[in-house]
Amino acid sequence: MDNSILFDTAFWITAAAILILLMFSGFFSGSETALTAASRGKLRTLADQKSRGAEMALKLKEDNERLIGGILLGNNLANILATSLATALLTRLFGDSGVALATLAMTALVLIFAEVLPKTYAIIHPEATAARAAAPIAVVVRLLSPMVALVRFIVRGVLRLFGLRIDPGSAMLSVREEIVGALALGHAEGAVEKEDRDRLLGALDLGDRTVEEIMLHRSAIEMVDADAPPEDILSQALASPHTRLPVFKNDRENIVGLIHAKDLLRALDKLLRGPDASPDRLAAFNVLDIAMDPYFVPETTTLDDQMREFLRRKSHFALVVDEYGALRGLITLEDILEEIVGEIADEFDIDAEHPLREAADGSLIVDGAMTIRDLNRARDWALPDEEANTVAGLVIHEARTIPNPGQAFAFHGFRFEVLARKENRVTRLKIRPL
């Protein structure tokens, strides 16, 4: 070892240059991690709070390929130059053994101070670090843009040889998928309650689901006969738990109107206690005189569009028809809201048997009309609902027949036993995981 070199000005200049290059390397490494890991949503919030750094970080993240290319190019230039200077310096001090010493020393310094330390800090505070680093990184990316463009051209050419194409404007994950993944992870880690997860996922799913999936089937719709005596119509409206009732004439498929219980009571009160009240006027009462025009919607309408239409029309009751105009069922605004917040019950709801209850042996007794989605949400299961909306529909689809009571089937990791059947409908099943 030549001690005179330690007092050489060039030695200290070289050592200072190595230190500065390591600092640059650490800055590039931390910035890469921060800008990659930073949440767009949090950066947007900071930008709305007048953070220019966050706004610039958002612009940089619009073209990730260009951003990563510029940072990696600057980082590698700093690392390679620092290693070369260290090799030259230690070779002057220790001769040929300086190469090995430079390799060991620079590996340790780069690993600790230029990689692990800055990346650890950046991953703990990604948004704040990204906002602070955005301005200098933007300058670096702009200065190195010609070389980055050449690198991008070479990379794309190589990937094209393997049949891969890069679209710089496309995101790897959509915002919706990011939210869904974050909710699933949060629930698995205990940070998000099941009810909160279900409500948020229910709101996100409205655009992907149709009214056909949640509508009340036409066989279960309570209707008013337009030709029934006024006394019978009044008794039916008072006994019904529903405020709005469709009105049909001659055939239940022929819906001609919709009555509101309040409108009916007002009209009858006027006939019975008004200034011109008389029994003869009551006998001549026609329910269609107070009926509103029915509102029909296609069965393929998405829940999101239907909710918006309900709000626009200031109405929350619609009849669902198929492509031929045949009645399929009805849907209300409450049905859509229940997909988000869960079952909504009031003092007028009929206390019917719950569609899901647990048997003594640990299996579940399920109403055949219960939707697969509701069952999945209630039990955290993953039964498929692509081919059927209800549990009974799933069993019929998989069995390829309408099963009889006592028949059992095993599919999708569960055992389904038919307990009751009414005509062609499976009304009750017993389900247990295999």
Contacts in CASP RR format, 6 or more apart in sequence:
PFRMAT RR
TARGET T0000
AUTHOR 0000-0000-0000
METHOD contacts of the structure
MODEL  1
MDNSILFDTAFWITAAAILILLMFSGFFSGSETALTAASRGKLRTLADQK
SRGAEMALKLKEDNERLIGGILLGNNLANILATSLATALLTRLFGDSGVA
LATLAMTALVLIFAEVLPKTYAIIHPEATAARAAAPIAVVVRLLSPMVAL
VRFIVRGVLRLFGLRIDPGSAMLSVREEIVGALALGHAEGAVEKEDRDRL
LGALDLGDRTVEEIMLHRSAIEMVDADAPPEDILSQALASPHTRLPVFKN
DRENIVGLIHAKDLLRALDKLLRGPDASPDRLAAFNVLDIAMDPYFVPET
TTLDDQMREFLRRKSHFALVVDEYGALRGLITLEDILEEIVGEIADEFDI
DAEHPLREAADGSLIVDGAMTIRDLNRARDWALPDEEANTVAGLVIHEAR
TIPNPGQAFAFHGFRFEVLARKENRVTRLKIRPL
1 93 0 8 1.000
1 94 0 8 1.000
2 92 0 8 1.000
2 93 0 8 1.000
5 11 0 8 1.000
5 92 0 8 1.000
5 93 0 8 1.000
6 93 0 8 1.000
11 89 0 8 1.000
11 92 0 8 1.000
14 85 0 8 1.000
14 88 0 8 1.000
14 89 0 8 1.000
15 89 0 8 1.000
17 82 0 8 1.000
17 85 0 8 1.000
18 82 0 8 1.000
18 85 0 8 1.000
18 86 0 8 1.000
18 89 0 8 1.000
21 78 0 8 1.000
21 79 0 8 1.000
21 81 0 8 1.000
21 82 0 8 1.000
21 85 0 8 1.000
22 78 0 8 1.000
22 82 0 8 1.000
22 109 0 8 1.000
22 110 0 8 1.000
22 113 0 8 1.000
22 114 0 8 1.000
24 74 0 8 1.000
24 78 0 8 1.000
25 75 0 8 1.000
25 78 0 8 1.000
25 79 0 8 1.000
25 82 0 8 1.000
25 110 0 8 1.000
25 114 0 8 1.000
25 115 0 8 1.000
26 75 0 8 1.000
26 113 0 8 1.000
26 114 0 8 1.000
26 115 0 8 1.000
26 117 0 8 1.000
26 118 0 8 1.000
27 118 0 8 1.000
27 133 0 8 1.000
27 136 0 8 1.000
28 71 0 8 1.000
28 72 0 8 1.000
28 74 0 8 1.000
28 75 0 8 1.000
28 78 0 8 1.000
28 140 0 8 1.000
29 75 0 8 1.000
29 114 0 8 1.000
29 115 0 8 1.000
29 118 0 8 1.000
29 119 0 8 1.000
29 122 0 8 1.000
30 118 0 8 1.000
30 119 0 8 1.000
30 121 0 8 1.000
30 122 0 8 1.000
30 129 0 8 1.000
30 133 0 8 1.000
31 71 0 8 1.000
31 122 0 8 1.000
31 129 0 8 1.000
31 130 0 8 1.000
31 133 0 8 1.000
31 137 0 8 1.000
32 68 0 8 1.000
32 71 0 8 1.000
32 72 0 8 1.000
32 75 0 8 1.000
33 118 0 8 1.000
33 119 0 8 1.000
33 122 0 8 1.000
33 123 0 8 1.000
33 126 0 8 1.000
33 129 0 8 1.000
34 122 0 8 1.000
34 123 0 8 1.000
34 125 0 8 1.000
34 126 0 8 1.000
34 127 0 8 1.000
34 129 0 8 1.000
34 130 0 8 1.000
34 133 0 8 1.000
35 57 0 8 1.000
35 60 0 8 1.000
35 61 0 8 1.000
35 67 0 8 1.000
35 71 0 8 1.000
35 130 0 8 1.000
35 133 0 8 1.000
35 134 0 8 1.000
35 137 0 8 1.000
36 64 0 8 1.000
36 68 0 8 1.000
37 122 0 8 1.000
37 123 0 8 1.000
37 126 0 8 1.000
38 57 0 8 1.000
38 61 0 8 1.000
38 126 0 8 1.000
38 127 0 8 1.000
38 129 0 8 1.000
38 130 0 8 1.000
39 126 0 8 1.000
39 127 0 8 1.000
40 58 0 8 1.000
40 61 0 8 1.000
40 175 0 8 1.000
42 127 0 8 1.000
43 54 0 8 1.000
43 57 0 8 1.000
43 58 0 8 1.000
43 61 0 8 1.000
43 127 0 8 1.000
43 130 0 8 1.000
43 131 0 8 1.000
44 54 0 8 1.000
44 58 0 8 1.000
46 53 0 8 1.000
46 54 0 8 1.000
46 127 0 8 1.000
46 131 0 8 1.000
47 53 0 8 1.000
47 54 0 8 1.000
47 55 0 8 1.000
47 58 0 8 1.000
51 131 0 8 1.000
52 135 0 8 1.000
53 130 0 8 1.000
53 131 0 8 1.000
53 132 0 8 1.000
53 134 0 8 1.000
53 135 0 8 1.000
54 127 0 8 1.000
54 130 0 8 1.000
54 131 0 8 1.000
54 134 0 8 1.000
56 131 0 8 1.000
56 134 0 8 1.000
56 135 0 8 1.000
56 138 0 8 1.000
57 130 0 8 1.000
57 131 0 8 1.000
57 133 0 8 1.000
57 134 0 8 1.000
59 138 0 8 1.000
60 67 0 8 1.000
60 134 0 8 1.000
60 137 0 8 1.000
60 138 0 8 1.000
60 141 0 8 1.000
61 67 0 8 1.000
62 169 0 8 1.000
63 168 0 8 1.000
63 169 0 8 1.000
64 168 0 8 1.000
65 152 0 8 1.000
65 166 0 8 1.000
65 168 0 8 1.000
66 141 0 8 1.000
66 145 0 8 1.000
66 148 0 8 1.000
66 152 0 8 1.000
66 168 0 8 1.000
67 137 0 8 1.000
67 141 0 8 1.000
69 141 0 8 1.000
69 148 0 8 1.000
69 151 0 8 1.000
69 152 0 8 1.000
70 140 0 8 1.000
70 141 0 8 1.000
70 144 0 8 1.000
70 145 0 8 1.000
70 148 0 8 1.000
71 137 0 8 1.000
71 140 0 8 1.000
71 141 0 8 1.000
73 144 0 8 1.000
73 147 0 8 1.000
73 148 0 8 1.000
73 151 0 8 1.000
74 140 0 8 1.000
74 144 0 8 1.000
78 114 0 8 1.000
79 110 0 8 1.000
79 114 0 8 1.000
82 106 0 8 1.000
82 110 0 8 1.000
83 102 0 8 1.000
83 103 0 8 1.000
83 106 0 8 1.000
83 110 0 8 1.000
86 102 0 8 1.000
86 105 0 8 1.000
86 106 0 8 1.000
87 98 0 8 1.000
87 99 0 8 1.000
87 102 0 8 1.000
87 103 0 8 1.000
87 106 0 8 1.000
89 102 0 8 1.000
90 98 0 8 1.000
90 99 0 8 1.000
90 101 0 8 1.000
90 102 0 8 1.000
90 105 0 8 1.000
91 98 0 8 1.000
91 99 0 8 1.000
91 102 0 8 1.000
94 101 0 8 1.000
121 129 0 8 1.000
122 129 0 8 1.000
122 130 0 8 1.000
141 148 0 8 1.000
155 166 0 8 1.000
156 165 0 8 1.000
156 166 0 8 1.000
159 165 0 8 1.000
159 166 0 8 1.000
176 204 0 8 1.000
179 200 0 8 1.000
179 204 0 8 1.000
180 201 0 8 1.000
180 204 0 8 1.000
183 192 0 8 1.000
183 197 0 8 1.000
183 200 0 8 1.000
183 201 0 8 1.000
184 197 0 8 1.000
186 192 0 8 1.000
186 197 0 8 1.000
187 193 0 8 1.000
187 194 0 8 1.000
187 197 0 8 1.000
194 380 0 8 1.000
198 342 0 8 1.000
198 377 0 8 1.000
199 340 0 8 1.000
199 341 0 8 1.000
199 342 0 8 1.000
202 339 0 8 1.000
202 340 0 8 1.000
203 340 0 8 1.000
205 303 0 8 1.000
205 339 0 8 1.000
206 302 0 8 1.000
206 303 0 8 1.000
206 304 0 8 1.000
206 307 0 8 1.000
206 336 0 8 1.000
206 339 0 8 1.000
206 340 0 8 1.000
207 302 0 8 1.000
207 303 0 8 1.000
207 304 0 8 1.000
207 305 0 8 1.000
208 302 0 8 1.000
209 302 0 8 1.000
209 303 0 8 1.000
209 339 0 8 1.000
210 299 0 8 1.000
210 300 0 8 1.000
210 301 0 8 1.000
210 302 0 8 1.000
210 303 0 8 1.000
211 297 0 8 1.000
211 298 0 8 1.000
211 299 0 8 1.000
211 300 0 8 1.000
211 301 0 8 1.000
211 302 0 8 1.000
211 303 0 8 1.000
211 306 0 8 1.000
211 318 0 8 1.000
211 320 0 8 1.000
211 331 0 8 1.000
212 299 0 8 1.000
212 300 0 8 1.000
212 320 0 8 1.000
212 328 0 8 1.000
212 389 0 8 1.000
213 371 0 8 1.000
213 373 0 8 1.000
213 385 0 8 1.000
213 389 0 8 1.000
214 303 0 8 1.000
214 331 0 8 1.000
214 335 0 8 1.000
214 336 0 8 1.000
214 338 0 8 1.000
214 339 0 8 1.000
214 371 0 8 1.000
214 389 0 8 1.000
215 299 0 8 1.000
215 320 0 8 1.000
215 328 0 8 1.000
215 329 0 8 1.000
215 330 0 8 1.000
215 331 0 8 1.000
215 335 0 8 1.000
216 329 0 8 1.000
216 330 0 8 1.000
216 331 0 8 1.000
216 335 0 8 1.000
217 328 0 8 1.000
217 329 0 8 1.000
217 369 0 8 1.000
218 252 0 8 1.000
218 327 0 8 1.000
218 328 0 8 1.000
218 329 0 8 1.000
218 330 0 8 1.000
221 246 0 8 1.000
221 329 0 8 1.000
221 330 0 8 1.000
222 240 0 8 1.000
222 242 0 8 1.000
222 245 0 8 1.000
223 245 0 8 1.000
223 246 0 8 1.000
223 247 0 8 1.000
223 248 0 8 1.000
223 252 0 8 1.000
223 255 0 8 1.000
224 233 0 8 1.000
224 236 0 8 1.000
224 237 0 8 1.000
224 245 0 8 1.000
224 246 0 8 1.000
224 247 0 8 1.000
224 248 0 8 1.000
224 259 0 8 1.000
224 287 0 8 1.000
225 233 0 8 1.000
225 247 0 8 1.000
225 248 0 8 1.000
225 249 0 8 1.000
226 247 0 8 1.000
226 248 0 8 1.000
226 249 0 8 1.000
226 256 0 8 1.000
226 286 0 8 1.000
226 287 0 8 1.000
226 288 0 8 1.000
227 249 0 8 1.000
227 250 0 8 1.000
228 236 0 8 1.000
228 287 0 8 1.000
230 268 0 8 1.000
230 282 0 8 1.000
230 283 0 8 1.000
230 285 0 8 1.000
230 287 0 8 1.000
233 264 0 8 1.000
233 287 0 8 1.000
234 264 0 8 1.000
234 268 0 8 1.000
236 245 0 8 1.000
237 245 0 8 1.000
237 259 0 8 1.000
237 261 0 8 1.000
237 264 0 8 1.000
237 265 0 8 1.000
238 261 0 8 1.000
240 261 0 8 1.000
241 348 0 8 1.000
241 349 0 8 1.000
241 350 0 8 1.000
243 260 0 8 1.000
243 261 0 8 1.000
243 262 0 8 1.000
244 258 0 8 1.000
244 259 0 8 1.000
244 260 0 8 1.000
244 261 0 8 1.000
244 317 0 8 1.000
245 258 0 8 1.000
245 259 0 8 1.000
245 261 0 8 1.000
246 255 0 8 1.000
246 257 0 8 1.000
246 258 0 8 1.000
246 294 0 8 1.000
246 319 0 8 1.000
246 330 0 8 1.000
247 255 0 8 1.000
247 256 0 8 1.000
247 257 0 8 1.000
247 258 0 8 1.000
247 259 0 8 1.000
247 287 0 8 1.000
247 288 0 8 1.000
247 291 0 8 1.000
248 254 0 8 1.000
248 255 0 8 1.000
248 256 0 8 1.000
249 256 0 8 1.000
252 327 0 8 1.000
253 326 0 8 1.000
253 327 0 8 1.000
255 294 0 8 1.000
255 319 0 8 1.000
255 327 0 8 1.000
256 288 0 8 1.000
256 291 0 8 1.000
256 294 0 8 1.000
257 288 0 8 1.000
257 291 0 8 1.000
257 292 0 8 1.000
257 293 0 8 1.000
257 294 0 8 1.000
258 291 0 8 1.000
258 292 0 8 1.000
258 293 0 8 1.000
258 294 0 8 1.000
258 295 0 8 1.000
258 317 0 8 1.000
259 287 0 8 1.000
259 290 0 8 1.000
259 291 0 8 1.000
259 292 0 8 1.000
260 292 0 8 1.000
263 290 0 8 1.000
263 292 0 8 1.000
264 287 0 8 1.000
264 290 0 8 1.000
267 285 0 8 1.000
267 289 0 8 1.000
267 290 0 8 1.000
268 282 0 8 1.000
268 285 0 8 1.000
270 277 0 8 1.000
271 277 0 8 1.000
271 278 0 8 1.000
271 281 0 8 1.000
271 282 0 8 1.000
271 285 0 8 1.000
272 282 0 8 1.000
294 319 0 8 1.000
295 313 0 8 1.000
295 315 0 8 1.000
295 317 0 8 1.000
295 318 0 8 1.000
295 319 0 8 1.000
296 318 0 8 1.000
296 319 0 8 1.000
296 320 0 8 1.000
296 321 0 8 1.000
296 325 0 8 1.000
297 306 0 8 1.000
297 309 0 8 1.000
297 318 0 8 1.000
297 319 0 8 1.000
297 320 0 8 1.000
297 321 0 8 1.000
297 331 0 8 1.000
298 320 0 8 1.000
298 321 0 8 1.000
298 322 0 8 1.000
298 323 0 8 1.000
299 320 0 8 1.000
299 321 0 8 1.000
299 322 0 8 1.000
299 323 0 8 1.000
299 328 0 8 1.000
301 309 0 8 1.000
303 336 0 8 1.000
303 339 0 8 1.000
306 318 0 8 1.000
306 331 0 8 1.000
306 336 0 8 1.000
307 333 0 8 1.000
307 336 0 8 1.000
310 316 0 8 1.000
310 318 0 8 1.000
310 333 0 8 1.000
310 336 0 8 1.000
316 332 0 8 1.000
316 333 0 8 1.000
316 334 0 8 1.000
317 330 0 8 1.000
317 332 0 8 1.000
317 333 0 8 1.000
318 330 0 8 1.000
318 331 0 8 1.000
318 332 0 8 1.000
319 327 0 8 1.000
319 329 0 8 1.000
319 330 0 8 1.000
320 327 0 8 1.000
320 328 0 8 1.000
320 329 0 8 1.000
320 330 0 8 1.000
320 331 0 8 1.000
321 327 0 8 1.000
321 328 0 8 1.000
322 328 0 8 1.000
334 344 0 8 1.000
337 344 0 8 1.000
338 344 0 8 1.000
339 373 0 8 1.000
353 367 0 8 1.000
355 366 0 8 1.000
355 367 0 8 1.000
355 368 0 8 1.000
355 369 0 8 1.000
355 370 0 8 1.000
355 374 0 8 1.000
356 364 0 8 1.000
356 365 0 8 1.000
356 366 0 8 1.000
356 367 0 8 1.000
356 370 0 8 1.000
356 374 0 8 1.000
356 375 0 8 1.000
356 378 0 8 1.000
357 364 0 8 1.000
357 365 0 8 1.000
358 364 0 8 1.000
358 365 0 8 1.000
359 365 0 8 1.000
359 430 0 8 1.000
361 432 0 8 1.000
362 432 0 8 1.000
363 430 0 8 1.000
363 431 0 8 1.000
363 432 0 8 1.000
364 379 0 8 1.000
364 430 0 8 1.000
364 431 0 8 1.000
364 432 0 8 1.000
365 419 0 8 1.000
365 428 0 8 1.000
365 429 0 8 1.000
365 430 0 8 1.000
366 375 0 8 1.000
366 391 0 8 1.000
366 428 0 8 1.000
366 429 0 8 1.000
366 430 0 8 1.000
366 431 0 8 1.000
367 391 0 8 1.000
367 427 0 8 1.000
367 428 0 8 1.000
368 390 0 8 1.000
368 391 0 8 1.000
368 392 0 8 1.000
368 393 0 8 1.000
368 425 0 8 1.000
368 426 0 8 1.000
368 427 0 8 1.000
368 428 0 8 1.000
368 429 0 8 1.000
369 390 0 8 1.000
369 391 0 8 1.000
369 392 0 8 1.000
369 427 0 8 1.000
370 390 0 8 1.000
370 391 0 8 1.000
371 385 0 8 1.000
371 389 0 8 1.000
371 390 0 8 1.000
371 391 0 8 1.000
372 383 0 8 1.000
372 384 0 8 1.000
372 385 0 8 1.000
372 388 0 8 1.000
372 389 0 8 1.000
372 390 0 8 1.000
372 391 0 8 1.000
372 394 0 8 1.000
373 385 0 8 1.000
373 389 0 8 1.000
375 381 0 8 1.000
375 383 0 8 1.000
375 391 0 8 1.000
376 382 0 8 1.000
376 383 0 8 1.000
376 385 0 8 1.000
381 414 0 8 1.000
383 391 0 8 1.000
383 394 0 8 1.000
383 412 0 8 1.000
383 414 0 8 1.000
384 394 0 8 1.000
384 412 0 8 1.000
385 394 0 8 1.000
387 394 0 8 1.000
387 397 0 8 1.000
388 394 0 8 1.000
388 396 0 8 1.000
388 397 0 8 1.000
391 416 0 8 1.000
391 429 0 8 1.000
391 431 0 8 1.000
392 425 0 8 1.000
392 426 0 8 1.000
392 427 0 8 1.000
392 429 0 8 1.000
393 426 0 8 1.000
395 403 0 8 1.000
395 409 0 8 1.000
395 416 0 8 1.000
395 418 0 8 1.000
395 426 0 8 1.000
395 429 0 8 1.000
396 402 0 8 1.000
396 403 0 8 1.000
396 426 0 8 1.000
398 409 0 8 1.000
398 411 0 8 1.000
398 412 0 8 1.000
399 407 0 8 1.000
399 409 0 8 1.000
402 421 0 8 1.000
402 424 0 8 1.000
402 426 0 8 1.000
403 409 0 8 1.000
403 418 0 8 1.000
403 421 0 8 1.000
403 426 0 8 1.000
404 418 0 8 1.000
404 421 0 8 1.000
405 418 0 8 1.000
405 419 0 8 1.000
405 420 0 8 1.000
405 421 0 8 1.000
406 417 0 8 1.000
406 418 0 8 1.000
406 419 0 8 1.000
407 417 0 8 1.000
407 418 0 8 1.000
408 415 0 8 1.000
408 416 0 8 1.000
408 417 0 8 1.000
408 418 0 8 1.000
409 415 0 8 1.000
409 416 0 8 1.000
410 416 0 8 1.000
410 434 0 8 1.000
413 433 0 8 1.000
413 434 0 8 1.000
414 431 0 8 1.000
414 432 0 8 1.000
414 433 0 8 1.000
414 434 0 8 1.000
415 431 0 8 1.000
415 432 0 8 1.000
415 433 0 8 1.000
415 434 0 8 1.000
416 429 0 8 1.000
416 430 0 8 1.000
416 431 0 8 1.000
417 429 0 8 1.000
417 430 0 8 1.000
417 431 0 8 1.000
418 426 0 8 1.000
418 428 0 8 1.000
418 429 0 8 1.000
419 428 0 8 1.000
419 429 0 8 1.000
419 430 0 8 1.000
420 426 0 8 1.000
420 427 0 8 1.000
420 428 0 8 1.000
421 427 0 8 1.000
END
